[in-house]
Structures are given as structure tokens and as C-alpha cells.
Amino acid sequence: MKNQSHSTEHGQAVVLLVLAMVALLGFTALAVDGSMVYSDRRYTQNAADAASLAGGGSVAQSFEANNVTYGTWQASPPNCQGNVLSAVNTALNAARARARDNGFTLDTDISDNHGVVGECGMENITAGRVGGGRVTIFVDKFVDIKAVVTSQTETAFAHFVFGNDLKNTVTAVTRIRPRAPLAYGYAIVALNPAACSGNQNGAQLHGLGGSADLTVDGGGIWSNGCLDVDGNPHVTVNNGGVFYFFTANNNDLDDIAMTPSGTPTQLANNDANRIPASAYDLRPPDCSGHEVNSNWLVNYARENPTNKEIPAGLYCVTDELRVNGGDEVRANTGVTLVLYQGMTINANAIFQLTAPSSLDSGTEGIPGVAIYAPKSNHSTMTFNGNNNSHIRGSVVAPGANLVILGTAGTSIRGQFIGWNVEFGGDSGTTVVYQMNKLASLPAKLELHR
């Protein structure tokens, strides 16, 4: 039997092969084009990040150079004003210059998805209250430098499918915060998260040896754990908040008067509600070449009777500091004491300590810090204040117990940050919180998104 052939079937394999080759080439072209689009997107994102960071770095430098701080920050979000606006305008030029280095020309309008802008913002940091609801404990202030960059990828095949060359639009935001007060700007800060236990832990406000008044002008009081008020003191907090997690007796908190209004607020026992270490951590100073012993400090006034003032600078005390009755320590020209052990200032002594007062103090002390103790120092530091003694600056001792006992109308322009903080005595004590004269965290920037 003869096989019959049909001419209509001739060349079918060729057709299928051609179709397969077209499909294969199409997938290959899409793969190549896809890789090109991905590569271009990554390059575009890197360029946007670089532009945004360049602008952010310029803002941070301008803030530090021109003393733009949390307290002097000028803005009406989202609009920047005054000293902040000047820093932002300079930053936009820096961001655009960096973009040009990477092959992109940006304007100062992002409505077309291709530009860089600066925006000011404020955000409430809140904590949960006992009984429900949230309360603002700090207002965060920041500048965002936002770069939006669009690039176009010339494709070999994909534009036949999608009708146009493919575009990548990416965004980068660098957030810059000005110098901010330590510990959210509270004047008295106890970091121990433990509950009250027998007149210890956290913030202890007592009348020791008599009825004592404590006045806190600005800043307010914060305890990460216990707030205990006893001994019939009268506590007045002007223009500040009072926050705590535990108390020995809620009725005792009635001894705290807040003006112009308000009452102490108990926060829910949750670590997320507590002041974090990042809000008060300072870089430890380099004590190389600055070590002294306590005798040097105590004897300086005796050995220099015509000029009793200790020169401005950083002094790292290698042993326990005791200033006894009749002793004089006068350091009113910008001094930071670093303590590795305890401290006792007796009531009949003269102890005058003033921290470096500006960001560019010209000294090797820590701006705004009168006394600094590393976290490893778990000693007790006692200041028996009188009207001949004072501390002007922040006392930053996150691992230590701070005891401030007023004996003769003590006035302190400062801030106290300790593991436990106790105020008392047989006479009134006033703590005046002045943000611009106290320690602060340097300007910070981060690639926000």
C-alpha cells in the first residue's frame, strides 16, 4: 500500500519553530529589559538617597554651626521659618548638586515626581495612661529633606508590549532633628523602673528634718518607676509635667501643685512608655590627660587665694569626692566633673559648679554638663546645698543615686538625671530648668524612608 502525502502539512515544523523562536526571543528580551529596569531603579534609588542625605547633612551642620536647637527651632509645620528655613534652603542646593553628580537634574518641586523639597514637622510622643487613653510626654521636632527622582529606561522589547519606555520613580526622605534636651526636657528624672519600697526607688520627695518646699520651674518631674511624696513637703511644678508609674500613696500626690494647671499622671506599666536610654545617653568624654584626685579640687582654693576659680575644662576625679565644712570648690567658668565614685558635699562647704554654657565653649568640658558619671557608677552623690553653693548645669548619672538636701534656700539652675533621685532637707529648694543652658543631644539625621 502506498503512503499518501498531503502538501498542506509541509513546513508545519518550521512554522512552529519560528513561533517558538519568537516567543523565546521575546522572553529573553523581557528578561534583559527587566534586568535593565531593575538596575536603573537601583541606581535611581541610590541617587535619591545620596541627594537626600547630602541635604540632610547640610541641615545638621547648619543647625550645629548656628545654634539651632529644639528651643530656638522656628517652624509652622509643614512650613519652615526663620533659622530653620535658612538651613533648609542651603540644604536644597546641596541635594541638587549631589543629584547632578549622579546625572539627575532636580528642581524644588516634587509635584512632577522629579525634585527635592524640605518640610518641617512636629510629632507627639505619647504614653499610655493607667485607666486608658494616651498623654503627650514630648513633642518631636524635625525637618524632612525629600528627594523624588524619576528615570526612564530605554528598552529593546518591552516598549512594544507596554507602549512606552519604562519609568522608575523613587523617593528618599532624610529626617533631621535639632539638638534636643536630655530625657525629653524634664528637670528631675529617676530612671529606676522599680515600684515603691520603703521610701526608696525612683523619685523620692521628702521633708527630712522638717517641712521642706520644692519648686521646679520648668521641665517637670519624671520617674520611670516610683514617685513617693512624704514628710509634708510642699511641691510646686511650674510649666511642666509630672509622670510616674507607681506611688506609695496616691493621696500624698496631693502635695504636688501644678501651675497653670494639671495633676500628676500615672502611666501604664509598660517599658514602651518609659524614657528610653537613647534620650539621655551621652558620649563618654575622653579623660586622657584630665585625671585629678579629690584633694587637688578641694585644695585648689587654698593654694590659689588670689584667684580661687578652677580653670575651665574637664576634670575626671579618680577617687571619692568629699567637700567638708570649711572647704571651698569654686568652678564658675565652665567646668565638667566626671565622677567614677561617690560624692558628698557638706552643708557648711562652699561648692560652686557651672558647666560650659555654649555649644562652642572653647573648653574640653561637656557643654551643659556640670557632673557626669558613667552608667557603671552606682554610688551615691549627696549635695547638701546652701545659699553659698550651687550647681548650674545638668547632672547626668544614670546609674547613681542622687540626693539633694536643701539647708538654706538652695537655688539650682540645672537638671538631675539619676537611677534614683531624692530631694529633701529642712529648707526650700528651687530647681530652675533652662533648656538653653543645659545638656542636649546633638543634631541627628537618619534615612527615614
Rosetta blueprint (number, residue, H / E / L):
1 M L
2 K L
3 N L
4 Q L
5 S L
6 H L
7 S H
8 T H
9 E H
10 H L
11 G L
12 Q H
13 A H
14 V H
15 V H
16 L H
17 L H
18 V H
19 L H
20 A H
21 M H
22 V H
23 A H
24 L H
25 L H
26 G H
27 F H
28 T H
29 A H
30 L H
31 A H
32 V H
33 D H
34 G H
35 S H
36 M H
37 V H
38 Y H
39 S H
40 D H
41 R H
42 R H
43 Y H
44 T H
45 Q H
46 N H
47 A H
48 A H
49 D H
50 A H
51 A H
52 S H
53 L H
54 A H
55 G H
56 G H
57 G H
58 S H
59 V H
60 A H
61 Q H
62 S H
63 F H
64 E H
65 A H
66 N L
67 N L
68 V L
69 T E
70 Y L
71 G L
72 T L
73 W L
74 Q L
75 A E
76 S E
77 P L
78 P L
79 N E
80 C E
81 Q L
82 G H
83 N H
84 V H
85 L H
86 S H
87 A H
88 V H
89 N H
90 T H
91 A H
92 L H
93 N H
94 A H
95 A H
96 R H
97 A H
98 R H
99 A H
100 R H
101 D H
102 N L
103 G L
104 F L
105 T L
106 L L
107 D E
108 T L
109 D L
110 I L
111 S L
112 D L
113 N L
114 H L
115 G E
116 V E
117 V E
118 G E
119 E E
120 C E
121 G E
122 M E
123 E E
124 N E
125 I E
126 T E
127 A E
128 G E
129 R E
130 V L
131 G L
132 G L
133 G L
134 R E
135 V E
136 T E
137 I E
138 F E
139 V E
140 D E
141 K E
142 F E
143 V E
144 D E
145 I E
146 K E
147 A E
148 V E
149 V E
150 T E
151 S E
152 Q E
153 T E
154 E L
155 T L
156 A L
157 F L
158 A H
159 H H
160 F H
161 V H
162 F H
163 G L
164 N L
165 D L
166 L E
167 K E
168 N E
169 T E
170 V E
171 T E
172 A E
173 V E
174 T E
175 R E
176 I E
177 R E
178 P L
179 R E
180 A E
181 P E
182 L H
183 A H
184 Y H
185 G H
186 Y L
187 A L
188 I E
189 V E
190 A E
191 L L
192 N L
193 P L
194 A L
195 A L
196 C L
197 S L
198 G L
199 N L
200 Q L
201 N L
202 G L
203 A E
204 Q E
205 L E
206 H L
207 G L
208 L L
209 G L
210 G L
211 S L
212 A L
213 D E
214 L E
215 T E
216 V E
217 D E
218 G E
219 G E
220 G E
221 I E
222 W E
223 S E
224 N L
225 G L
226 C E
227 L E
228 D E
229 V E
230 D L
231 G L
232 N L
233 P L
234 H E
235 V E
236 T E
237 V E
238 N E
239 N E
240 G E
241 G E
242 V E
243 F E
244 Y E
245 F L
246 F E
247 T L
248 A L
249 N L
250 N H
251 N H
252 D H
253 L H
254 D H
255 D H
256 I E
257 A E
258 M E
259 T E
260 P L
261 S L
262 G L
263 T L
264 P L
265 T E
266 Q E
267 L E
268 A L
269 N L
270 N L
271 D H
272 A H
273 N H
274 R L
275 I L
276 P L
277 A H
278 S H
279 A H
280 Y L
281 D L
282 L L
283 R L
284 P L
285 P L
286 D L
287 C L
288 S L
289 G L
290 H L
291 E E
292 V E
293 N L
294 S H
295 N H
296 W H
297 L H
298 V H
299 N H
300 Y H
301 A H
302 R H
303 E H
304 N L
305 P L
306 T L
307 N L
308 K L
309 E E
310 I L
311 P L
312 A L
313 G E
314 L E
315 Y E
316 C E
317 V E
318 T L
319 D L
320 E L
321 L E
322 R E
323 V E
324 N L
325 G L
326 G L
327 D L
328 E E
329 V E
330 R E
331 A E
332 N L
333 T L
334 G L
335 V E
336 T E
337 L E
338 V E
339 L E
340 Y L
341 Q L
342 G L
343 M E
344 T E
345 I E
346 N L
347 A L
348 N L
349 A L
350 I E
351 F E
352 Q E
353 L E
354 T E
355 A L
356 P L
357 S L
358 S L
359 L L
360 D L
361 S L
362 G L
363 T L
364 E L
365 G L
366 I L
367 P L
368 G L
369 V E
370 A E
371 I E
372 Y E
373 A L
374 P L
375 K L
376 S L
377 N L
378 H L
379 S L
380 T E
381 M E
382 T E
383 F E
384 N E
385 G E
386 N L
387 N L
388 N L
389 S L
390 H E
391 I E
392 R E
393 G E
394 S E
395 V E
396 V E
397 A E
398 P E
399 G E
400 A E
401 N E
402 L E
403 V E
404 I E
405 L E
406 G E
407 T L
408 A L
409 G L
410 T E
411 S E
412 I E
413 R E
414 G E
415 Q E
416 F E
417 I E
418 G E
419 W E
420 N E
421 V E
422 E E
423 F E
424 G E
425 G E
426 D L
427 S L
428 G L
429 T E
430 T E
431 V E
432 V E
433 Y L
434 Q L
435 M H
436 N H
437 K H
438 L L
439 A L
440 S E
441 L E
442 P L
443 A L
444 K E
445 L E
446 E E
447 L E
448 H L
449 R L
